[in-house]
Amino acid sequence: MQFHDGTPVDADAVVFNIDRNMNESSPFYFKGKMANSSIRYGQVASFRAVDPGTVEIKLKGPYAPFLVILAHPTAGIISPTALKKYGEDIAKNPVGTGAFKWVEWRPNETITFEKNPNWWGGKVNLDKVIFRNVPEPSVQTAQLQAGAVNFAAGINPDSIPILEKDPNVVVYKTSGDLNGIKIRCDKKPFDDLRVRQALTYALDRETITKTLYAGLGRIANSPLPPNYDGQDTSIKPIPYDPDKAKSLLAEAGYGSGFTMRVVSFNAPLTVNPVGGDKLAEALQPYWAKVGIQAKIESLEIAAWRAKRLAGDFDILMDGYEGAGDPDDVFYQGYHSDTYNTLGNATFYKDPKLDDMIVAARREFDPAKRRAMYIEIQKYIYDLSLWVYVNYVDILMAGNKNVKDVKFGPQFSVRAFETAWIAS
């Protein structure tokens, strides 16, 4: 097997990549750009190339999700030759082993890939895949219907009824991502559980899901999205009860209300296809009815991420996508080891929760592990560390002649590995 640039995919290449993820003294450990490195490889004690086709990895202790973690995109193996050539610009010049080779990136316009004739996975049917940036939902819909594009991902819910009536278009829906709001739990008044609970009691999430998301989703009742194994559907979600919200605020000493900063993103994301601002604006009047004045700060995605990492917010429009092992959600998002990181921006530490998360990641029996994660979900939901708004469906559509697209919660060029276009 070879990388797209001809470099062998061997044990030395794998060891090179593990080292750059774990060794901060490596010239290829790009500080500030590798937020998940310690999380992905934090349980690795040692590693070495045994022979060209074998890598030995020893862990610090039992760690059930390790194989799933290694399969995550952020743990991907990149060509060492390309890393040495491009350095920190590797993200603009990616070299992997997939069915399609990166050709060109025109910021805010297009990303072009071409067929990899030597793909290890077999025959590639498409000669080229071009991703086009079309942020306006109506334009995206019009281009799809006109045949100007073959496929569209991240579709706005309002476009679905239009596309479903078009006989030349097929609409695809997959289980949803979590759409929610992180709370800065170490700041007043959010250090009080009653205040955090009031933020959710004040919201009619059912109506918001029906109106803003065209009903393409459901109220969130767990911190674990439905596309993860073991999501608990039995947890009773916090209902819409503004009187209860007012009562909780009064008990906490905030009967007269308060003002809070809501840091939001001004464009759609997979976890929120309508955009953070639109959701924040929909929540604003509900909170106002119980005395909470929400001041929305609308930011470009890069600036929003910087605020998230710096903890510069009261509450933060956010969410998470993907699938895999529940540890990916709970350790990154709620364990004290990840306090004030991109994943865990709640600024909340709980030794009991830490112990529960660690015990679950050390359990190899699937049934026992699933039961442990059900308890973790209930425990976290009761803490109201987030406002868990809803699970939004992932929406895509394609011309009816586009066949065998592979769907998953993390949509990328890999979706077209086996795709073909009928004449």
Secondary structure as GFF3:
##gff-version 3
##sequence-region A 1 423
A	DSSP	alpha_helix	11	22	.	.	.	ID=ss1
A	DSSP	alpha_helix	37	41	.	.	.	ID=ss2
A	DSSP	beta_strand	44	51	.	.	.	ID=ss3
A	DSSP	beta_strand	54	59	.	.	.	ID=ss4
A	DSSP	alpha_helix	66	70	.	.	.	ID=ss5
A	DSSP	three_ten_helix	73	75	.	.	.	ID=ss6
A	DSSP	alpha_helix	80	86	.	.	.	ID=ss7
A	DSSP	three_ten_helix	87	92	.	.	.	ID=ss8
A	DSSP	beta_strand	100	106	.	.	.	ID=ss9
A	DSSP	beta_strand	110	115	.	.	.	ID=ss10
A	DSSP	beta_strand	128	132	.	.	.	ID=ss11
A	DSSP	alpha_helix	137	146	.	.	.	ID=ss12
A	DSSP	beta_strand	151	153	.	.	.	ID=ss13
A	DSSP	three_ten_helix	157	159	.	.	.	ID=ss14
A	DSSP	alpha_helix	160	164	.	.	.	ID=ss15
A	DSSP	beta_strand	169	183	.	.	.	ID=ss16
A	DSSP	alpha_helix	193	201	.	.	.	ID=ss17
A	DSSP	alpha_helix	205	212	.	.	.	ID=ss18
A	DSSP	beta_strand	217	219	.	.	.	ID=ss19
A	DSSP	alpha_helix	242	251	.	.	.	ID=ss20
A	DSSP	beta_strand	258	265	.	.	.	ID=ss21
A	DSSP	alpha_helix	276	289	.	.	.	ID=ss22
A	DSSP	beta_strand	292	299	.	.	.	ID=ss23
A	DSSP	alpha_helix	301	310	.	.	.	ID=ss24
A	DSSP	beta_strand	315	320	.	.	.	ID=ss25
A	DSSP	alpha_helix	327	334	.	.	.	ID=ss26
A	DSSP	three_ten_helix	336	338	.	.	.	ID=ss27
A	DSSP	alpha_helix	351	361	.	.	.	ID=ss28
A	DSSP	alpha_helix	366	383	.	.	.	ID=ss29
A	DSSP	beta_strand	386	399	.	.	.	ID=ss30
A	DSSP	beta_strand	402	403	.	.	.	ID=ss31
A	DSSP	three_ten_helix	413	416	.	.	.	ID=ss32
A	DSSP	beta_strand	420	421	.	.	.	ID=ss33
###
